Amino acid sequence: MFDKKFGLKIKALRENISLTQGELGKFVFPESENHQSMIWKIENGERKTTFEEAIKLADFFNQKIEDLNPSNILQIKRNQEDELFWKIKVIFRNNREGVKNIFKNIIEEFYKFYQKDMRKKEKKTIGRK
């Protein structure tokens, strides 16, 4: 048995919107022919959920991944990616606008620095002539 609590949360969310296991499975496992059975196994704690699958489920149900809290999520990420990259993904997932603003500010500061550096180089070039 893997993560029965996580599976029960997924089942409750799915049933709350009157969705079948097969319908949810087509979204989470579009490449698989076993849509329904894969969701059944997750809901019944008989299958591990990958990080990507947990993200898809969280997105589908408009939930934060921490609220779904799959117990094996940290172990999965340590096996697949380094911890910093995982934290960035979770932060981005939960606060996309905030992260966009951070990157926008970083890009703006880099651009200002680049322009300032180019002006210094132009002055040096002009001074040599």
C-alpha positions, -999 to +999 in steps of 0.1 A: +000+000+000+013+034-009-006+066+001-042+058+010-049+093+024-038+110-008-059+086-028-090+093-007-085+130-012-083+125-049-114+103-048-134+128-028-124+157-052-133+136-082-166+125-068-175+160-058-176+171-094-192+138-106-163+127-127-155+091-134-121+075-128-118+070-166-125+107-173-099+119-147-075+092-160-076+106-195-064+139-182-036+126-159-025+097-182-033+107-217-008+083-232-021+053-214-049+030-223-055+021-186-069+054-175-095+041-152-074+014-135-045+038-128-068+063-110-084+034-091-050+023-080-041+058-068-074+062-050-070+029-033-033+034-023-020+007-046+001+029-069+027+056-062+021+090-077+049+107-095+055+144-089+043+153-124+011+133-118+005+150-084+010+184-101-015+175-128-040+164-102-035+195-081-039+217-112-070+198-123-087+202-090-074+237-085-056+227-053-022+234-038+000+203-039+006+208-002-031+205+005-032+172-013+000+162+005+011+130-011+033+114+015+059+103-010+063+136-028+096+146-011+111+112-017+100+113-054+116+147-059+149+138-042+151+109-066+142+129-097+155+165-092+175+185-067+156+200-038+160+236-049+145+230-083+115+212-066+110+242-042+110+266-071+083+245-089+061+244-058+065+281-052+057+288-089+027+265-088+013+282-058+022+318-066+027+323-103+022+361-103+047+365-075+073+344-093+066+363-125+072+396-107+105+383-092+118+372-126+106+404-142+125+424-116+156+403-121+154+408-158+149+446-154+179+448-131+200+428-154+190+450-183+199+481-163+233+466-155+238+457-191+230+492-203+253+508-177+281+484-187+276+491-224+278+529-217+311+524-199+324+505-228+313+531-253+330+559-232+362+539-232+360+533-270+352+570-276+381+581-253+406+560-273+398+577-306 
